[in-house]
Each structure stands twice: as C-alpha cells, then as structure tokens.
Amino acid sequence: VQLVESGGGLVGPGGSLRLSCVTSGLTFSAYYMMWYRQAPGKERELVAAITSAGGSTTNYADSVKGRFTISRDNAKNTVYLQMNSLKPEDTAVYFCNAWLTRNLNYWGQGTQVTVSS
C-alpha cells in the first residue's frame, strides 16, 4: 500500500493550495480518507475527513471550516484538500490517512505547507 501526497509549498497569507494524495495497493473506494497536519512542536491534528464511496459525508476541524474542502475521486484513487484563505497558522506538514479499521489504516509521507509573507 502506498499513499503519496503532493501539492505543498510556500504561499502568502490569503493564498490557496491544492493537496493531492494518490493511493495504490488498496480498495480506495472502501476507505474513509482523512487529512491530518502537524506543526512543529505540536501534536498531529485531524483537519478533514470524507467517508467512503457510499457516503461522501465530510467533516472539518473548526479552524478550517469554510476555507478547506476535502474531496475524492474514486476513479483516480485520489483524495484532495483544497485550501483557500490560508493563514500562517496553517503552516504544517500535511498527511494523508486511509482508514478502514484500526488495524487497516495507512499514512503517506507528508507534504510541507508553509504560509508566510
């Protein structure tokens, strides 16, 4: 199983980025997909989640509601995180997580997002 994130980078406050997480080796449509982030010196936190293909319900951390949008393309085995109106406090390494059960969940390697002027 592989999860490969991309799309991170340096952006100014108010800017936008779109993260992608391409998966392989799993039945993507069956997995609940999530984006987490971890800032220096802080614990990893859940940013956004989307249910498996049958539901497609989304949930967001309060800190990103109205600014971030999670979506999935089951044909491409990919989950996305559209991030708008970025703030310096959004600076972190962003990780993709595929979750089926407690013993069947997988992580990507992370992609750095830096919001700075």
C-alpha positions in Angstrom: 0.0 0.0 0.0 1.3 3.5 -0.9 -0.1 6.9 -0.2 1.8 9.8 -1.9 1.0 13.4 -1.1 1.9 16.3 -3.3 0.9 19.9 -3.8 2.5 21.5 -0.8 4.7 24.6 -0.9 5.2 28.2 0.1 2.3 30.5 -0.2 1.5 34.0 1.1 -1.3 34.7 3.6 -4.7 34.6 1.8 -3.3 32.3 -0.9 -4.5 28.8 -2.0 -3.0 25.4 -2.4 -4.5 22.1 -3.5 -3.0 19.0 -2.0 -3.4 15.6 -3.6 -2.9 12.1 -2.2 -2.6 9.3 -4.7 -3.1 5.8 -3.3 -2.3 2.4 -4.6 -2.5 -1.2 -3.3 -5.8 -0.8 -1.6 -9.5 -0.7 -2.5 -9.7 3.0 -2.4 -13.4 3.4 -2.5 -13.9 1.3 0.7 -11.6 3.6 2.8 -12.5 6.6 4.9 -10.0 9.2 3.9 -8.6 11.9 6.1 -6.1 14.8 6.1 -4.1 15.5 9.2 -1.5 18.1 9.9 1.4 18.5 12.3 3.1 21.8 13.1 6.5 22.0 14.8 6.2 21.2 18.5 2.5 20.3 18.2 0.6 17.1 18.1 -0.9 15.8 14.8 -4.4 17.0 14.4 -7.3 15.9 12.1 -8.1 18.6 9.5 -10.7 17.0 7.3 -12.4 13.7 6.6 -14.5 12.1 3.9 -16.4 8.9 4.2 -16.1 6.0 1.8 -17.7 6.0 -1.6 -21.1 5.0 -0.3 -21.4 8.2 1.8 -19.1 11.0 0.9 -20.0 12.9 4.1 -17.3 15.4 5.0 -16.2 16.8 8.4 -13.7 19.6 9.2 -11.8 20.9 12.1 -13.3 24.2 13.3 -10.1 26.0 12.5 -10.5 25.2 8.7 -14.3 25.2 8.2 -15.3 27.4 5.3 -11.7 27.6 4.0 -10.8 24.0 3.2 -12.6 21.4 1.1 -11.9 17.7 1.0 -13.0 15.6 -2.0 -12.2 12.3 -3.5 -12.1 10.8 -7.0 -12.6 7.1 -6.7 -11.7 6.5 -10.4 -8.3 8.0 -9.7 -7.8 6.6 -6.2 -7.1 10.1 -5.1 -8.2 12.4 -2.3 -7.7 16.2 -2.4 -7.6 19.0 0.0 -8.4 22.4 -1.4 -7.1 25.1 0.9 -8.2 28.7 0.5 -7.6 31.8 2.5 -4.5 30.3 4.0 -3.2 31.7 7.3 0.3 31.5 8.9 -1.2 29.1 11.5 -2.0 26.6 8.7 1.8 26.0 8.4 2.4 22.3 9.0 3.3 19.0 7.4 0.1 17.6 5.9 -0.5 13.9 6.0 -3.0 11.7 4.1 -4.6 8.8 6.0 -6.6 5.9 4.6 -8.7 4.2 7.3 -10.7 1.0 7.1 -10.3 -0.5 10.6 -7.9 0.2 13.5 -5.6 -2.4 12.1 -6.1 -1.4 8.4 -5.1 2.2 8.1 -2.2 3.7 6.2 -0.3 7.0 6.1 1.5 9.0 3.5 4.9 10.6 4.0 3.6 14.1 4.3 3.9 17.3 2.3 5.1 20.6 3.8 2.8 23.7 3.6 4.3 27.0 4.6 2.2 30.1 4.8 4.4 33.2 5.1 4.9 36.6 3.6 
